Structures are given as C-alpha cells and as structure tokens.
Amino acid sequence: MNDLYIHAVDDDASIRDWQYAHNLIVPGDVLSLDDVRARTGRNHMEVAYLGDVLIGCTTVRPPTKENSATATVIARVLPEYRRRGLGTRLYERALDQARALDAQVIETVVLASNPDGLRFAEQHGFVELERYLLREGDTVHWIDLRLT
C-alpha cells in the first residue's frame, strides 16, 4: 500500500473523481459537478488513489457557527478496494484533519443500505444517534453516528 496517494479536491479532475466515488457509494444523494464544487468551499475534501486508480474519497465537514464543537468525518472506499486497510487510513487522516479544526465531537453519516460502511463506523468506535429519511419519498434511511 505504499502507492496510496491522497490529493485535495482542487481541480476539475479531482472534482469529477470525488463525485464519481460519492455517487457510486451514496446513490440516494447523487451530486452534480456544481454541487461538488459548492461543497469544496465549505468542506475539506480529498480523493484517494492506488497508483493512478481511484479507490475512494473523504469529506471533513468542519465545525460551524451553529455547532462549534462538532465535525463530521466521512471516508468512502469503492467496494472492490474494501477490507485492505485503506478505509482506516483515509478515516484516520480525515479524523486528524477534524481534530486540527478543534472539533470536540466527531460524527459520521452512513446510508443504511451500506452495511460495510456501517460496520466500519461501528468497528471504529461510532455509535448510532439517529435514523432518518432525507427527503419525502426516500426509502433508505441515513444513519448519524457519533464517535465515543
């Protein structure tokens, strides 16, 4: 895994790669390129590659004025690259970024239809806070979790 390369989302290619990974893993919240560009202005987002092959992405939502203590950390790994320790490396990097923002509370969010993601979060010390539907008509619940 020495050729794992993590790159900030800061150009059109990395925006497209982040969008691809997000939309594949989170089909209930498909984002346009403009949606992703908007998120880069308020979140810390990265893409990860093994060599030159995209394997996933991360998002760190920093604490806000409304909630100055909480950051949200999300690590996404494409299914064919899971169970190799890559998610842990992405998660730990994102967690370090959240802590550098002085976050006192770390949360994450996982789709209920992603049992790998839910298991990963629970194995890393997250506990479920809430399940909810994002929009009327949705059938798959989102799960908010907090690091204990």
KOLLOSE-987018 format. One record per residue: residue number from 1; x, y, z of N, C-alpha, C in turn. Coordinates in steps of 0.2 Angstrom, whole numbers. Layout:
<nodes>
<node i="NUM" n_px="X" n_py="Y" n_pz="Z" ca_px="X" ca_py="Y" ca_pz="Z" c_px="X" c_py="Y" c_pz="Z"/>
...
</nodes>
This chain:
<nodes>
<node i="1" n_px="4" n_py="-6" n_pz="0" ca_px="0" ca_py="0" ca_pz="0" c_px="4" c_py="6" c_pz="0"/>
<node i="2" n_px="11" n_py="6" n_pz="-2" ca_px="15" ca_py="11" ca_pz="-2" c_px="13" c_py="16" c_pz="-7"/>
<node i="3" n_px="9" n_py="14" n_pz="-12" ca_px="7" ca_py="19" ca_pz="-18" c_px="1" c_py="22" c_pz="-17"/>
<node i="4" n_px="-2" n_py="22" n_pz="-10" ca_px="-8" ca_py="26" ca_pz="-9" c_px="-6" c_py="33" c_pz="-9"/>
<node i="5" n_px="-10" n_py="37" n_pz="-13" ca_px="-9" ca_py="44" ca_pz="-15" c_px="-16" c_py="47" c_pz="-13"/>
<node i="6" n_px="-16" n_py="52" n_pz="-9" ca_px="-22" ca_py="56" ca_pz="-7" c_px="-21" c_py="63" c_pz="-9"/>
<node i="7" n_px="-26" n_py="66" n_pz="-12" ca_px="-25" ca_py="73" ca_pz="-15" c_px="-31" c_py="77" c_pz="-14"/>
<node i="8" n_px="-30" n_py="83" n_pz="-12" ca_px="-36" ca_py="88" ca_pz="-11" c_px="-40" c_py="89" c_pz="-17"/>
<node i="9" n_px="-46" n_py="89" n_pz="-16" ca_px="-51" ca_py="91" ca_pz="-22" c_px="-50" c_py="98" c_pz="-23"/>
<node i="10" n_px="-46" n_py="100" n_pz="-29" ca_px="-44" ca_py="107" ca_pz="-30" c_px="-44" c_py="108" c_pz="-38"/>
<node i="11" n_px="-46" n_py="103" n_pz="-42" ca_px="-47" ca_py="105" ca_pz="-49" c_px="-52" c_py="100" c_pz="-52"/>
<node i="12" n_px="-53" n_py="101" n_pz="-59" ca_px="-59" ca_py="98" ca_pz="-62" c_px="-58" c_py="90" c_pz="-62"/>
<node i="13" n_px="-52" n_py="88" n_pz="-62" ca_px="-51" ca_py="80" ca_pz="-62" c_px="-53" c_py="78" c_pz="-55"/>
<node i="14" n_px="-50" n_py="81" n_pz="-50" ca_px="-52" ca_py="78" ca_pz="-43" c_px="-59" c_py="79" c_pz="-41"/>
<node i="15" n_px="-62" n_py="85" n_pz="-44" ca_px="-69" ca_py="85" ca_pz="-43" c_px="-73" c_py="80" c_pz="-46"/>
<node i="16" n_px="-72" n_py="78" n_pz="-52" ca_px="-75" ca_py="73" ca_pz="-55" c_px="-74" c_py="66" c_pz="-52"/>
<node i="17" n_px="-68" n_py="65" n_pz="-50" ca_px="-66" ca_py="58" ca_pz="-46" c_px="-70" c_py="58" c_pz="-39"/>
<node i="18" n_px="-70" n_py="64" n_pz="-36" ca_px="-74" ca_py="64" ca_pz="-29" c_px="-81" c_py="62" c_pz="-31"/>
<node i="19" n_px="-84" n_py="66" n_pz="-36" ca_px="-91" ca_py="65" ca_pz="-37" c_px="-92" c_py="58" c_pz="-39"/>
<node i="20" n_px="-88" n_py="55" n_pz="-43" ca_px="-89" ca_py="48" ca_pz="-45" c_px="-90" c_py="43" c_pz="-39"/>
<node i="21" n_px="-85" n_py="44" n_pz="-35" ca_px="-84" ca_py="39" ca_pz="-29" c_px="-90" c_py="41" c_pz="-24"/>
<node i="22" n_px="-92" n_py="47" n_pz="-23" ca_px="-98" ca_py="49" ca_pz="-19" c_px="-104" c_py="46" c_pz="-22"/>
<node i="23" n_px="-105" n_py="47" n_pz="-28" ca_px="-112" ca_py="45" ca_pz="-31" c_px="-112" c_py="37" c_pz="-32"/>
<node i="24" n_px="-107" n_py="34" n_pz="-32" ca_px="-107" ca_py="26" ca_pz="-33" c_px="-109" c_py="24" c_pz="-26"/>
<node i="25" n_px="-106" n_py="27" n_pz="-20" ca_px="-107" ca_py="24" ca_pz="-14" c_px="-113" c_py="27" c_pz="-10"/>
<node i="26" n_px="-116" n_py="33" n_pz="-13" ca_px="-121" ca_py="36" ca_pz="-10" c_px="-127" c_py="37" c_pz="-15"/>
<node i="27" n_px="-129" n_py="32" n_pz="-18" ca_px="-134" ca_py="33" ca_pz="-24" c_px="-140" c_py="37" c_pz="-22"/>
<node i="28" n_px="-142" n_py="37" n_pz="-15" ca_px="-148" ca_py="41" ca_pz="-13" c_px="-147" c_py="48" c_pz="-13"/>
<node i="29" n_px="-141" n_py="51" n_pz="-14" ca_px="-139" ca_py="58" ca_pz="-14" c_px="-135" c_py="60" c_pz="-20"/>
<node i="30" n_px="-137" n_py="58" n_pz="-26" ca_px="-132" ca_py="60" ca_pz="-32" c_px="-131" c_py="67" c_pz="-32"/>
<node i="31" n_px="-125" n_py="69" n_pz="-33" ca_px="-122" ca_py="76" ca_pz="-33" c_px="-120" c_py="77" c_pz="-40"/>
<node i="32" n_px="-122" n_py="83" n_pz="-43" ca_px="-119" ca_py="86" ca_pz="-49" c_px="-112" c_py="89" c_pz="-48"/>
<node i="33" n_px="-109" n_py="90" n_pz="-53" ca_px="-102" ca_py="93" ca_pz="-53" c_px="-103" c_py="100" c_pz="-49"/>
<node i="34" n_px="-108" n_py="104" n_pz="-51" ca_px="-109" ca_py="110" ca_pz="-47" c_px="-110" c_py="109" c_pz="-40"/>
<node i="35" n_px="-114" n_py="104" n_pz="-38" ca_px="-115" ca_py="103" ca_pz="-31" c_px="-108" c_py="101" c_pz="-27"/>
<node i="36" n_px="-104" n_py="97" n_pz="-31" ca_px="-97" ca_py="96" ca_pz="-28" c_px="-93" c_py="102" c_pz="-27"/>
<node i="37" n_px="-93" n_py="106" n_pz="-32" ca_px="-89" ca_py="112" ca_pz="-32" c_px="-91" c_py="116" c_pz="-26"/>
<node i="38" n_px="-98" n_py="117" n_pz="-25" ca_px="-100" ca_py="121" ca_pz="-19" c_px="-98" c_py="118" c_pz="-13"/>
<node i="39" n_px="-98" n_py="111" n_pz="-12" ca_px="-95" ca_py="108" ca_pz="-6" c_px="-88" c_py="109" c_pz="-5"/>
<node i="40" n_px="-84" n_py="110" n_pz="-10" ca_px="-77" ca_py="111" ca_pz="-9" c_px="-76" c_py="118" c_pz="-5"/>
<node i="41" n_px="-80" n_py="123" n_pz="-6" ca_px="-80" ca_py="129" ca_pz="-2" c_px="-81" c_py="129" c_pz="5"/>
<node i="42" n_px="-84" n_py="124" n_pz="7" ca_px="-86" ca_py="123" ca_pz="15" c_px="-83" c_py="117" c_pz="18"/>
<node i="43" n_px="-81" n_py="112" n_pz="14" ca_px="-78" ca_py="106" ca_pz="17" c_px="-71" c_py="105" c_pz="15"/>
<node i="44" n_px="-68" n_py="101" n_pz="19" ca_px="-61" ca_py="98" ca_pz="16" c_px="-62" c_py="91" c_pz="13"/>
<node i="45" n_px="-61" n_py="91" n_pz="7" ca_px="-62" ca_py="85" ca_pz="3" c_px="-56" c_py="83" c_pz="-1"/>
<node i="46" n_px="-55" n_py="76" n_pz="-1" ca_px="-49" ca_py="73" ca_pz="-4" c_px="-52" c_py="67" c_pz="-8"/>
<node i="47" n_px="-47" n_py="65" n_pz="-13" ca_px="-48" ca_py="59" ca_pz="-17" c_px="-42" c_py="55" c_pz="-15"/>
<node i="48" n_px="-43" n_py="48" n_pz="-16" ca_px="-38" ca_py="43" ca_pz="-14" c_px="-37" c_py="39" c_pz="-20"/>
<node i="49" n_px="-30" n_py="37" n_pz="-22" ca_px="-29" ca_py="33" ca_pz="-27" c_px="-23" c_py="28" c_pz="-25"/>
<node i="50" n_px="-24" n_py="22" n_pz="-28" ca_px="-19" ca_py="17" ca_pz="-28" c_px="-15" c_py="17" c_pz="-34"/>
<node i="51" n_px="-9" n_py="20" n_pz="-34" ca_px="-6" ca_py="22" ca_pz="-41" c_px="-10" c_py="27" c_pz="-44"/>
<node i="52" n_px="-13" n_py="26" n_pz="-50" ca_px="-17" ca_py="31" ca_pz="-53" c_px="-24" c_py="29" c_pz="-53"/>
<node i="53" n_px="-26" n_py="24" n_pz="-49" ca_px="-33" ca_py="21" ca_pz="-49" c_px="-37" c_py="24" c_pz="-43"/>
<node i="54" n_px="-42" n_py="27" n_pz="-45" ca_px="-46" ca_py="30" ca_pz="-39" c_px="-49" c_py="24" c_pz="-35"/>
<node i="55" n_px="-48" n_py="25" n_pz="-28" ca_px="-51" ca_py="20" ca_pz="-24" c_px="-56" c_py="23" c_pz="-19"/>
<node i="56" n_px="-56" n_py="29" n_pz="-18" ca_px="-61" ca_py="32" ca_pz="-13" c_px="-60" c_py="40" c_pz="-13"/>
<node i="57" n_px="-64" n_py="42" n_pz="-8" ca_px="-64" ca_py="49" ca_pz="-6" c_px="-65" c_py="51" c_pz="1"/>
<node i="58" n_px="-64" n_py="57" n_pz="4" ca_px="-66" ca_py="59" ca_pz="10" c_px="-69" c_py="65" c_pz="10"/>
<node i="59" n_px="-72" n_py="67" n_pz="16" ca_px="-75" ca_py="73" ca_pz="17" c_px="-75" c_py="75" c_pz="25"/>
<node i="60" n_px="-72" n_py="81" n_pz="26" ca_px="-72" ca_py="83" ca_pz="33" c_px="-77" c_py="89" c_pz="33"/>
<node i="61" n_px="-82" n_py="89" n_pz="36" ca_px="-87" ca_py="95" ca_pz="37" c_px="-84" c_py="98" c_pz="44"/>
<node i="62" n_px="-82" n_py="104" n_pz="43" ca_px="-79" ca_py="107" ca_pz="49" c_px="-84" c_py="110" c_pz="54"/>
<node i="63" n_px="-82" n_py="111" n_pz="60" ca_px="-87" ca_py="114" ca_pz="65" c_px="-90" c_py="120" c_pz="62"/>
<node i="64" n_px="-96" n_py="122" n_pz="64" ca_px="-100" ca_py="128" ca_pz="61" c_px="-101" c_py="133" c_pz="66"/>
<node i="65" n_px="-103" n_py="139" n_pz="64" ca_px="-105" ca_py="144" ca_pz="69" c_px="-111" c_py="141" c_pz="74"/>
<node i="66" n_px="-115" n_py="137" n_pz="71" ca_px="-121" ca_py="135" ca_pz="75" c_px="-119" c_py="129" c_pz="79"/>
<node i="67" n_px="-114" n_py="125" n_pz="77" ca_px="-111" ca_py="120" ca_pz="81" c_px="-104" c_py="120" c_pz="81"/>
<node i="68" n_px="-101" n_py="124" n_pz="85" ca_px="-93" ca_py="125" ca_pz="85" c_px="-89" c_py="119" c_pz="88"/>
<node i="69" n_px="-93" n_py="114" n_pz="90" ca_px="-89" ca_py="108" ca_pz="93" c_px="-88" c_py="102" c_pz="89"/>
<node i="70" n_px="-93" n_py="102" n_pz="84" ca_px="-94" ca_py="95" ca_pz="80" c_px="-91" c_py="96" c_pz="73"/>
<node i="71" n_px="-87" n_py="91" n_pz="71" ca_px="-85" ca_py="90" ca_pz="64" c_px="-88" c_py="83" c_pz="62"/>
<node i="72" n_px="-90" n_py="83" n_pz="55" ca_px="-92" ca_py="76" ca_pz="53" c_px="-86" c_py="74" c_pz="48"/>
<node i="73" n_px="-84" n_py="67" n_pz="49" ca_px="-79" ca_py="64" ca_pz="45" c_px="-82" c_py="58" c_pz="41"/>
<node i="74" n_px="-81" n_py="58" n_pz="35" ca_px="-84" ca_py="53" ca_pz="31" c_px="-78" c_py="50" c_pz="26"/>
<node i="75" n_px="-77" n_py="44" n_pz="26" ca_px="-72" ca_py="40" ca_pz="22" c_px="-76" c_py="36" c_pz="18"/>
<node i="76" n_px="-75" n_py="36" n_pz="11" ca_px="-78" ca_py="32" ca_pz="6" c_px="-73" c_py="28" c_pz="2"/>
<node i="77" n_px="-74" n_py="21" n_pz="2" ca_px="-69" ca_py="17" ca_pz="-2" c_px="-74" c_py="13" c_pz="-7"/>
<node i="78" n_px="-72" n_py="13" n_pz="-13" ca_px="-75" ca_py="9" ca_pz="-18" c_px="-75" c_py="2" c_pz="-16"/>
<node i="79" n_px="-81" n_py="-2" n_pz="-17" ca_px="-82" ca_py="-9" ca_pz="-15" c_px="-76" c_py="-13" c_pz="-16"/>
<node i="80" n_px="-73" n_py="-13" n_pz="-22" ca_px="-68" ca_py="-18" ca_pz="-24" c_px="-61" c_py="-16" c_pz="-20"/>
<node i="81" n_px="-61" n_py="-11" n_pz="-17" ca_px="-55" ca_py="-9" ca_pz="-13" c_px="-56" c_py="-10" c_pz="-5"/>
<node i="82" n_px="-61" n_py="-12" n_pz="-3" ca_px="-63" ca_py="-13" ca_pz="4" c_px="-59" c_py="-19" c_pz="7"/>
<node i="83" n_px="-58" n_py="-19" n_pz="14" ca_px="-55" ca_py="-24" ca_pz="18" c_px="-48" c_py="-25" c_pz="16"/>
<node i="84" n_px="-45" n_py="-19" n_pz="15" ca_px="-37" ca_py="-19" ca_pz="14" c_px="-34" c_py="-14" c_pz="18"/>
<node i="85" n_px="-38" n_py="-11" n_pz="23" ca_px="-35" ca_py="-6" ca_pz="27" c_px="-35" c_py="1" c_pz="24"/>
<node i="86" n_px="-37" n_py="2" n_pz="18" ca_px="-37" ca_py="8" ca_pz="15" c_px="-42" c_py="13" c_pz="18"/>
<node i="87" n_px="-48" n_py="10" n_pz="20" ca_px="-53" ca_py="15" ca_pz="23" c_px="-50" c_py="17" c_pz="30"/>
<node i="88" n_px="-47" n_py="13" n_pz="34" ca_px="-44" ca_py="15" ca_pz="40" c_px="-39" c_py="21" c_pz="39"/>
<node i="89" n_px="-35" n_py="20" n_pz="34" ca_px="-30" ca_py="25" ca_pz="33" c_px="-33" c_py="32" c_pz="31"/>
<node i="90" n_px="-39" n_py="31" n_pz="27" ca_px="-42" ca_py="38" ca_pz="25" c_px="-46" c_py="41" c_pz="31"/>
<node i="91" n_px="-49" n_py="36" n_pz="35" ca_px="-53" ca_py="39" ca_pz="40" c_px="-48" c_py="42" c_pz="45"/>
<node i="92" n_px="-42" n_py="39" n_pz="47" ca_px="-38" ca_py="42" ca_pz="52" c_px="-35" c_py="49" c_pz="49"/>
<node i="93" n_px="-34" n_py="49" n_pz="43" ca_px="-32" ca_py="56" ca_pz="40" c_px="-37" c_py="61" c_pz="41"/>
<node i="94" n_px="-43" n_py="59" n_pz="39" ca_px="-49" ca_py="64" ca_pz="40" c_px="-50" c_py="65" c_pz="47"/>
<node i="95" n_px="-49" n_py="61" n_pz="52" ca_px="-50" ca_py="62" ca_pz="59" c_px="-45" c_py="67" c_pz="61"/>
<node i="96" n_px="-39" n_py="66" n_pz="59" ca_px="-33" ca_py="71" ca_pz="61" c_px="-35" c_py="78" c_pz="59"/>
<node i="97" n_px="-38" n_py="78" n_pz="53" ca_px="-40" ca_py="85" ca_pz="50" c_px="-45" c_py="88" c_pz="54"/>
<node i="98" n_px="-50" n_py="84" n_pz="56" ca_px="-56" ca_py="86" ca_pz="60" c_px="-53" c_py="89" c_pz="67"/>
<node i="99" n_px="-49" n_py="85" n_pz="70" ca_px="-46" ca_py="87" ca_pz="76" c_px="-42" c_py="93" c_pz="76"/>
<node i="100" n_px="-38" n_py="94" n_pz="70" ca_px="-34" ca_py="100" ca_pz="69" c_px="-39" c_py="106" c_pz="68"/>
<node i="101" n_px="-45" n_py="105" n_pz="67" ca_px="-50" ca_py="111" ca_pz="67" c_px="-53" c_py="112" c_pz="74"/>
<node i="102" n_px="-50" n_py="109" n_pz="79" ca_px="-53" ca_py="109" ca_pz="86" c_px="-60" c_py="106" c_pz="87"/>
<node i="103" n_px="-61" n_py="101" n_pz="83" ca_px="-68" ca_py="98" ca_pz="84" c_px="-67" c_py="94" c_pz="91"/>
<node i="104" n_px="-72" n_py="95" n_pz="95" ca_px="-73" ca_py="91" ca_pz="101" c_px="-77" c_py="85" c_pz="101"/>
<node i="105" n_px="-81" n_py="85" n_pz="96" ca_px="-86" ca_py="79" ca_pz="94" c_px="-85" c_py="77" c_pz="87"/>
<node i="106" n_px="-84" n_py="71" n_pz="86" ca_px="-84" ca_py="68" ca_pz="79" c_px="-90" c_py="64" c_pz="77"/>
<node i="107" n_px="-93" n_py="66" n_pz="72" ca_px="-99" ca_py="62" ca_pz="69" c_px="-97" c_py="59" c_pz="62"/>
<node i="108" n_px="-101" n_py="55" n_pz="60" ca_px="-101" ca_py="52" ca_pz="53" c_px="-108" c_py="51" c_pz="51"/>
<node i="109" n_px="-109" n_py="49" n_pz="45" ca_px="-116" ca_py="48" ca_pz="42" c_px="-115" c_py="42" c_pz="37"/>
<node i="110" n_px="-120" n_py="37" n_pz="37" ca_px="-119" ca_py="31" ca_pz="33" c_px="-126" c_py="30" c_pz="31"/>
<node i="111" n_px="-127" n_py="28" n_pz="24" ca_px="-133" ca_py="25" ca_pz="22" c_px="-135" c_py="18" c_pz="25"/>
<node i="112" n_px="-141" n_py="17" n_pz="27" ca_px="-142" ca_py="10" ca_pz="30" c_px="-141" c_py="5" c_pz="24"/>
<node i="113" n_px="-141" n_py="7" n_pz="18" ca_px="-140" ca_py="2" ca_pz="13" c_px="-133" c_py="0" c_pz="12"/>
<node i="114" n_px="-129" n_py="3" n_pz="16" ca_px="-121" ca_py="2" ca_pz="15" c_px="-119" c_py="-2" c_pz="22"/>
<node i="115" n_px="-120" n_py="-9" n_pz="22" ca_px="-118" ca_py="-12" ca_pz="28" c_px="-111" c_py="-12" c_pz="29"/>
<node i="116" n_px="-107" n_py="-12" n_pz="24" ca_px="-99" ca_py="-11" ca_pz="25" c_px="-98" c_py="-5" c_pz="29"/>
<node i="117" n_px="-101" n_py="1" n_pz="26" ca_px="-99" ca_py="7" ca_pz="30" c_px="-101" c_py="7" c_pz="37"/>
<node i="118" n_px="-107" n_py="5" n_pz="38" ca_px="-110" ca_py="5" ca_pz="45" c_px="-105" c_py="0" c_pz="49"/>
<node i="119" n_px="-103" n_py="-6" n_pz="47" ca_px="-99" ca_py="-10" ca_pz="51" c_px="-92" c_py="-6" c_pz="52"/>
<node i="120" n_px="-90" n_py="-3" n_pz="47" ca_px="-83" ca_py="0" ca_pz="48" c_px="-84" c_py="6" c_pz="53"/>
<node i="121" n_px="-89" n_py="10" n_pz="53" ca_px="-90" ca_py="15" ca_pz="58" c_px="-91" c_py="12" c_pz="65"/>
<node i="122" n_px="-94" n_py="7" n_pz="66" ca_px="-95" ca_py="4" ca_pz="72" c_px="-89" c_py="1" c_pz="75"/>
<node i="123" n_px="-85" n_py="-2" n_pz="70" ca_px="-78" ca_py="-5" ca_pz="72" c_px="-73" c_py="0" c_pz="74"/>
<node i="124" n_px="-74" n_py="7" n_pz="72" ca_px="-70" ca_py="12" ca_pz="74" c_px="-73" c_py="16" c_pz="80"/>
<node i="125" n_px="-78" n_py="14" n_pz="83" ca_px="-80" ca_py="17" ca_pz="89" c_px="-86" c_py="22" c_pz="89"/>
<node i="126" n_px="-89" n_py="22" n_pz="83" ca_px="-95" ca_py="26" ca_pz="82" c_px="-101" c_py="22" c_pz="84"/>
<node i="127" n_px="-106" n_py="26" n_pz="87" ca_px="-112" ca_py="23" ca_pz="90" c_px="-118" c_py="27" c_pz="86"/>
<node i="128" n_px="-123" n_py="23" n_pz="85" ca_px="-129" ca_py="26" ca_pz="81" c_px="-133" c_py="32" c_pz="86"/>
<node i="129" n_px="-134" n_py="37" n_pz="83" ca_px="-138" ca_py="43" ca_pz="86" c_px="-145" c_py="43" c_pz="83"/>
<node i="130" n_px="-146" n_py="42" n_pz="77" ca_px="-152" ca_py="43" ca_pz="74" c_px="-153" c_py="40" c_pz="67"/>
<node i="131" n_px="-158" n_py="38" n_pz="65" ca_px="-160" ca_py="36" ca_pz="58" c_px="-166" c_py="40" c_pz="55"/>
<node i="132" n_px="-165" n_py="42" n_pz="49" ca_px="-170" ca_py="47" ca_pz="46" c_px="-170" c_py="46" c_pz="38"/>
<node i="133" n_px="-175" n_py="48" n_pz="35" ca_px="-176" ca_py="49" ca_pz="28" c_px="-174" c_py="56" c_pz="26"/>
<node i="134" n_px="-170" n_py="57" n_pz="21" ca_px="-168" ca_py="64" ca_pz="19" c_px="-173" c_py="68" c_pz="16"/>
<node i="135" n_px="-177" n_py="64" n_pz="12" ca_px="-182" ca_py="68" ca_pz="8" c_px="-188" c_py="64" c_pz="8"/>
<node i="136" n_px="-194" n_py="67" n_pz="7" ca_px="-200" ca_py="63" ca_pz="7" c_px="-200" c_py="59" c_pz="1"/>
<node i="137" n_px="-202" n_py="53" n_pz="2" ca_px="-202" ca_py="48" ca_pz="-4" c_px="-196" c_py="43" c_pz="-4"/>
<node i="138" n_px="-191" n_py="45" n_pz="0" ca_px="-185" ca_py="41" ca_pz="1" c_px="-187" c_py="35" c_pz="5"/>
<node i="139" n_px="-183" n_py="29" n_pz="3" ca_px="-185" ca_py="23" ca_pz="6" c_px="-179" c_py="20" c_pz="10"/>
<node i="140" n_px="-173" n_py="23" n_pz="9" ca_px="-167" ca_py="21" ca_pz="13" c_px="-165" c_py="26" c_pz="18"/>
<node i="141" n_px="-164" n_py="24" n_pz="24" ca_px="-163" ca_py="28" ca_pz="30" c_px="-155" c_py="30" c_pz="30"/>
<node i="142" n_px="-154" n_py="36" n_pz="32" ca_px="-147" ca_py="39" ca_pz="34" c_px="-146" c_py="37" c_pz="41"/>
<node i="143" n_px="-140" n_py="36" n_pz="43" ca_px="-139" ca_py="34" ca_pz="50" c_px="-133" c_py="39" c_pz="52"/>
<node i="144" n_px="-135" n_py="43" n_pz="57" ca_px="-130" ca_py="48" ca_pz="60" c_px="-127" c_py="44" c_pz="66"/>
<node i="145" n_px="-120" n_py="44" n_pz="66" ca_px="-116" ca_py="41" ca_pz="72" c_px="-112" c_py="46" c_pz="75"/>
<node i="146" n_px="-110" n_py="44" n_pz="81" ca_px="-105" ca_py="49" ca_pz="85" c_px="-99" c_py="44" c_pz="88"/>
<node i="147" n_px="-93" n_py="47" n_pz="87" ca_px="-88" ca_py="43" ca_pz="90" c_px="-88" c_py="44" c_pz="97"/>
<node i="148" n_px="-87" n_py="38" n_pz="101" ca_px="-87" ca_py="38" ca_pz="108" c_px="-80" c_py="38" c_pz="111"/>
</nodes>
